[in-house]
Amino acid sequence: MPALKNHKHEWFAQALAKGKSQAEAYSDAGYTPSEPNASRLTRNDKVQKRVSEIQERSIVRTEITLASLIQEAGDIQEAAKADKQYSAATAALTAKAKLAGLWIEKAENTNRNVNAAEVSDAELAAVIQGSGSEGTSEAPRDPSQLN
């Protein structure tokens, strides 16, 4: 069933499919708030069919999004193992873990903000030279501390 010809009815059906109450959906569709009218429009056959269609489509999308992707990654993993392609099998296993929410990537970022206008050339060179380290030491402020 395509979208309803009456745009307000379509908006109403979409809001109902999202789980809004009849009164909220009626108001969101652009109508003046009225619970009796919202109830009456909810009983409209075309609106009911459209709400059902929208809800069915969202259920299918949800199933495809998670369950089938995990299954497909599992199939790829099995095929890769059968072909002795262990790096591909490991990649598929990682993909399954990420989809299931069991794999969390962590990265550590270290920022060293230095205002070049307030630092001498020697101090700036020391900061740049030390940027390959853990980034825990500060740039020397006293020139006698420089190498």
N, C-alpha and C positions, 0 to 999 in steps of 0.2 A: 504494500500500500504506500503510495507516495505521500508526501507531506499534504496536510489538509489545505484545501483552497482558502479557507478563512484563516488568515494569519494569526488572529487572536486565539482561535481554537487550537492551532498548531502549537503556539507558545504555551497555552494552557496544558495541552497534552504532554509536552516536553517537561514542564514543571512538575506535573503529577508523576511522570515516569522517574523523575529524579528523587521523588519521595516527599515533595512538599505537600502540605495540607491543601484541601480544596480551596479554602479561603485565600491562602498565600498564592496558590497557582492562579487563581482568578484575578487577584490584584496584580501579580507579576505580568499577566497577559495584557494588562492595560485597561482592564475593566474597573468600574467604580466598585469598591468592596461591597459584597452582598453575599452572605452565606447561602440564602435560599437559591439565588441564581447560580452560584458556584456548584451547589448540589445538583441542580437541574442540568447544568452543562456536563457534569461528571457522568450522568446517566445517558447522555447522547451516544448512540451506537457508534458513530464514526470516531468520536473522541475515545471511547473505550477500546475500539480496535487499534487505534493509533498508539495509545498508551501501551497496550500489550505488545505491539510490534517493536516499539522502542525498547521496552524492557527485555524482550527476547534477544534483540541484537546486542544489547549491552552484556547479557549473560554469555553469549557466544564469544564476544571479544575478550571477556575476562578469562574464559576457559582457554582461549588461544594464547593469550598473553603469558600465562604462567605454566599451566599444566602441560600444554603441548610443547612449549619451548624446552622445558626440562626433559620431557620424553625424547624430543628430537636430539638434544645434546647427549642423552644417554645412548641413543642409536648410533650417533656419530662416534661416541667413545668406544662402543663395542666393535664397530667396523674398523676403527683405527687399531684397536688391540689385535683383531684378527689378522690385519695386514702388518702387524709388528711395527706400527707407526706410533711409538710410545710418546713422542712429543705431542702429536696430535691428540692422543688419548688423554694426556695430562691437560692439554688446553681445553678439551671438552669437559673434563672433570672440574676444572676451574670455573668454566662457564656455568655448569650446573650449580656449583656452590654459590656463585654470585647471584644467580637467579633465585635460589632458595634463601638468600639473605645470610648465608653462613660465612661468606668471604667478605672481609672488610679491608679495603686497601688503606694503608696508613702511610703518610709521608711527613717527614720533618722538614720544615722550612726555617732557615736561619737568615734573618735580615740584619744587615749592619748598615744603618743609615749614618752617613757622615756628611756634614755640611762642608764642602770643599773650601768655602770662603773662610771658615774658622780654623782650618787645619793647614799646617805648613806642608810644603812638598815632601819633606822627609817623613812626616807623620802619615800623610796620605799613602806614600809608597809602602810604609810599614803595614798599613791596613790592607792594602791590595796584596801584599806578599803573604800576609797571614790569612787571607780569605780561603785558602785551601784547607785550613785546619778546621777544627770543630766550631770556631767562631765564638769561643767563650772568653777570649782575652780581649781587652780593650787596646786601642792604639795608644802608644806612649804619648803623654802630653809634654814631657820634658825632653828636649833634644839630647840630653846626656844619656838618656835611656835607650836611644837608638843604636843599632849595631854599627 
